[in-house]
Structure formats: C-alpha cells, structure tokens
Amino acid sequence: QVQQVESGGGLVQAGGSLRLSCAASVRAFSPYAMGWFRQAPGTERKFIATINWNAGTTYYADSVKGRFTISKDNAKNTVYLQMNSLKPEDTAVYYCAARFSNFGGNAYNRDVSSYDYWGQGTQVTVSS
C-alpha cells in the first residue's frame, strides 16, 4: 500500500504563488507516472499536470499551461507542483496520484481512472 502525503496548500491572493509537495511513504517507489488533479465543490476531479517518473515527460491542462510546473525528485519519492500567477478559479482541493500501470502509455496519464493511489488532498484558496 502506497501512502502519499500532500502539503503546501493555503490561502493566497490572486497573482501569488504556491508550491505543493507530495511525498510517497514507501522506500521502493517506482510508478509509471505521477499526476496532480484538482476538484472544486460540486465538480468532477480534473487533470492538471502529469510527469513520467523515469523519462520526466510532462503534460499540462490548457488551463494551467505556462503558469504551473510539475517536477519530481526521485531520490525523495516526491513530486511537486509550482503554481504561479494564481487565479480565483484555481481554488480547489488539489490531489496527487500515482499510476503504476503503463497500459496505453502516456496517453492515459490524464485520466483519473488510470491512477492507483491518491493523496488526501490539500486545499488551495485564491482570493480576488
């Protein structure tokens, strides 16, 4: 069982920045990909960004491209999400997730159903 602990959420003004972290608890951690998703009240969980754990290939949702950056530290079993130029519409609970199957390759990295383990979520609130 893989446990992931997210941190770094909080309240920030529009235009500000936050950096989210997600650390996996297991020693031998080798997912196919890690992803960040977010969920606002009354909406479905949506893809934000993903990174291939070995190759480092990244993909972003159009809504955050150019503002958010996903990165990883393999030695620390940690994935990060640097969020800049935050907007009120970025307000949501942010989740990290680990995908261990490589079925379909990177094409499925945007799908919620492709991920096996999820963190508990961290709240990000952007005030106008």
Residue pairs with C-beta under 8 A, 6 or more apart in sequence:
1 117
2 24
2 25
2 26
2 29
2 98
2 116
2 117
3 24
3 25
3 26
3 117
4 22
4 23
4 24
4 25
4 96
4 97
4 98
4 117
4 118
4 119
5 22
5 23
5 25
5 119
5 120
6 20
6 21
6 22
6 94
6 95
6 96
6 119
6 120
6 121
6 122
7 20
7 21
7 22
7 23
7 122
8 18
8 19
8 20
8 21
8 122
9 18
9 20
9 94
9 122
9 123
9 124
10 18
10 123
10 124
10 125
11 125
11 126
11 127
12 18
12 86
12 124
12 125
12 126
12 127
13 126
13 127
14 86
14 87
14 88
14 126
14 127
14 128
15 85
15 86
16 86
16 126
17 82
17 83
17 84
17 85
17 86
18 83
18 86
18 124
19 80
19 81
19 82
19 83
20 36
20 80
20 81
20 83
20 94
20 96
20 122
20 124
21 78
21 79
21 80
22 34
22 36
22 78
22 79
22 80
22 81
22 96
22 119
23 76
23 77
23 78
24 77
24 78
24 98
26 77
29 77
29 98
30 53
30 54
31 53
31 98
31 99
31 100
31 116
32 52
32 53
32 99
32 100
32 101
32 102
33 50
33 51
33 52
33 53
33 98
33 99
33 106
33 109
34 50
34 51
34 53
34 70
34 72
34 79
34 96
34 97
34 98
34 99
35 47
35 48
35 49
35 50
35 51
35 96
35 97
35 99
35 109
35 110
35 115
36 48
36 49
36 50
36 70
36 79
36 81
36 94
36 95
36 96
36 97
37 45
37 46
37 47
37 48
37 94
37 95
37 96
37 97
37 112
38 45
38 46
38 48
38 90
38 92
38 93
38 94
38 95
38 124
39 45
39 46
39 92
39 93
39 95
39 121
40 91
40 92
40 93
45 95
45 112
46 61
47 61
47 110
47 111
47 112
48 60
48 61
48 64
48 68
48 81
48 94
49 58
49 59
49 60
49 61
49 64
49 68
49 69
49 70
49 81
50 58
50 59
50 70
50 106
50 109
50 110
51 57
51 58
51 70
51 71
51 72
51 79
52 58
52 106
52 109
53 72
53 74
56 72
57 106
58 70
59 106
59 109
59 110
60 68
60 70
61 110
63 89
64 83
64 90
67 83
67 84
67 85
67 86
68 81
68 82
68 83
68 84
69 81
69 82
69 84
70 79
70 80
70 81
70 82
71 79
71 80
71 82
72 78
72 79
72 80
73 79
73 80
79 96
81 94
81 96
83 90
83 124
86 124
86 126
87 126
88 126
88 127
88 128
89 126
90 124
90 126
91 124
91 125
91 126
92 123
92 124
93 121
93 122
93 123
93 124
94 121
94 122
94 123
94 124
95 118
95 119
95 121
96 118
96 119
97 112
97 115
97 116
97 117
97 118
97 119
98 115
98 116
98 117
99 109
99 114
99 115
99 116
100 116
101 114
101 116
103 114
104 114
108 114
